Amino acid sequence: MVNTSEQFETVIGKCRDVFMKKMKDYGNAWRILRTTSLTDQIYIKANRIRSIEEKGIHKVKEGIIPEFIGIVNYSVMALIQIEKGSGEDFDMKTEESFALYEKYIYAAKSLMEDKNHDYGEAWRNMRISSLTDIILMKLLRIKQIEDNKGKTFVSEGVDANYYDIINYSVFALIKILMEKN
């Protein structure tokens, strides 16, 4: 029997490892980015995934796995920026960055577990291309909310969409890694 919680841990372990290594390489340079810039960066990655899915080939060495990992990590960065503000506190200690990463990745995991309970892990029957499309839709929603200065009438805010993007990306990575094994 598959254990989604364990699979989630495996995938976020890979994402965390990339985040930590990039922090060692670049420090907190990402703190300069506004959430709108992070949204656009995530969009670029998701759009590349869709392009590769549609064309069936890619010319840049990296395939879609690093792109999904990037989407997870940029989404966590966006959640941190929502809390901390952008362009401030470049001196944030590495330990604080890691602690905030853990806070948001585990908030996403908790949400995933609640939704999996209610939806019966329906994502397992979805195509990776559908997960990609949903991520793109969520990004377009975020962009609209950002363009509306954060105001919504009945919809969830940008943070809820970032959490969903994290979880859909993790689901895609679980499915990809399961297919490889």
GULUM-228153 format. One record per residue (C-alpha): y, x negated, z. Coordinates in steps of 0.5 Angstrom, whole numbers, plus 500, padded with zeros to 3 digits. Layout:
<rs>
YXZ/...
</rs>
This chain:
<rs>
500500500/507497498/512496504/519497501/522494507/518488506/520488499/527489500/527483505/524478500/529480495/535479500/532473502/533470495/540473494/542470501/539464499/544464493/550466497/549460502/548455497/554457493/558458499/556450500/558449493/565453493/567455500/570461501/574461494/572468493/576470498/582470493/579476489/581483490/576488490/578490483/577483481/570484484/569490481/570487474/566481476/560486478/561490471/561484467/554482470/551489469/554490462/550483460/544486463/545492459/546488453/540484454/536490455/538493449/538487444/531484447/534477447/539473451/542466448/545464455/539461459/539465465/536472464/537478468/534476475/540472477/545477474/542482479/542477485/550476483/551484483/548484490/552478492/559480489/558487492/557484499/563480498/567487496/565490502/567484506/574484502/575491504/574490511/578483511/583484506/583479500/587473499/587472506/583467511/581462507/579458513/574464515/568460518/562459514/558462520/563468520/561469512/554469513/555474519/559479515/554478509/548480514/552486517/553489510/546487507/543490513/547496513/545497505/538496508/539502513/542506508/536505503/531507508/534513510/535515502/528513501/525518506/529523503/528522496/520519497/522513493/523516487/526509484/519507483/518511478/525509474/526504469/530498470/534500464/536507468/537503474/542499470/545505467/546508474/550501477/554501471/556509472/557507480/562501477/566506473/566511479/569505483/574503478/577510477/577511485/581504485/586506479/587513484/589508489/583510493/584517494/578522492/578529493/570530494/567524493/565518497/569512497/568505494/564502500/559508499/558506491/558498493/552500498/548504492/550498487/546493492/540498493/539499486/540492484/535490490/530496487/531493480/529486483/523489486/521492480/522485476/518481481/512486482/512486474/511478474/506478479/
</rs>
